[in-house]
Amino acid sequence: MISAINHIGIAVRDIEAAMQLFGTIFQVESFHREIVEDQKVAVASFSVGDVIIELTAPTDAESPIAKFIEKRGEGIHHIAFSTDNINAELARLDAEGIRLVDREAKPGAHDMLIAFLHPKSTNGVLMELTAPGHSA
C-alpha cells in the first residue's frame, strides 16, 4: 500500500550550486550525499518536515537525469511515494493497467529500493515508489 510522500526529486545541472541555493532557502547546513552508480547520478538531500528534498545531478551524459535536463531543463523530476511492499505494489498497478518504467525494484539512494511509474499513465507526473532496503 502507498502510505506517504517519501521525497521530491529535483533535477539540477550543478549539485554544488544547487546545494548552496537550497541551503540558503531552507537554512540547511548539512546534506546527505551519495552517488547512485546504477542511475548515474549524484544526490544531495535534506528534509523539510517529513519529506526529503532530493537534488539530483547527472554524473554521466547518458543518465536519465542528463536526458531529462537536456529535454526539459532543471526542475521537479519526480515525486516518490513510500510503500511497504514495492514489488507487490508494482504487480497491483500493472494489473490495474498503469504503465511501469520498472517491473521490479532496484537499488536507489538512501538504502531504498525504487521503481518508477511511467508519466504517460500518471497524467504526466513521473512517480517513484520506494521501500526500505537494498534487496527485493
Order of alpha helices (4+ residues) and beta strands (2+ residues): beta-alpha-beta-beta-beta-alpha-beta-alpha-beta-beta-beta
